[in-house]
Amino acid sequence: MVDHETNLKNAVEIQKNLINEINELNNTLSLKKELAIKYQGVIEYLTGSGFTLPESEENPTETVQTDVVEE
């Protein structure tokens, strides 16, 4: 006979763990976005002040997608 109560307890526990992991990842993502924005400001300040990289070191700046799905 299948123990549905045990299956339900396991499913709830797994879901709780996944939600905790998602929350941790969202926090990390927010911190990384903040750092990326700060570094973008530094880059804009330095390039606006006339500083440039040698031709071989220049990399085009990529746009970061900031849309996050919230619960």
Secondary structure, 3 states (H helix, E strand, C coil): CCCHHHHHHHHHHHHHHHHHHHHHHHHHHHHHHHHHHHHHHHHHHHHHCCCCCCHHHCCCCCCCCCCCCCC
